[in-house]
Each structure stands twice: as C-alpha cells, then as structure tokens.
C-alpha cells in the first residue's frame, strides 16, 4: 500500500529524511521537493 505525506522540515536534506525514516523501518519510495521558503536568517542577510 502506498501512502502520501507532506512534510515541512527545517535544516534537513532529502537524503537525511530518507535515512531517518529507514532507521525507523519505514520504506520511502520517493521524496520530491515542492517548495523552498527562505529562512529568516537568509532574509535578514539579504
């Protein structure tokens, strides 16, 4: 059974998310980045 979830994370790369889920014995079939917000620190630096 395939189930779709949407996650919102800070300071994580797709590979890190996949490794964490795999460590919890959760099989990941794909991870797709759909949107990237600027962080507050990045906005202040601009």
Buried (B, 14 or more C-beta within 10 A) or exposed (E): EEEEEEEEEEEEEEEEBBEEBEEEEEEEEEEEEEEEEEEEEEEEEE
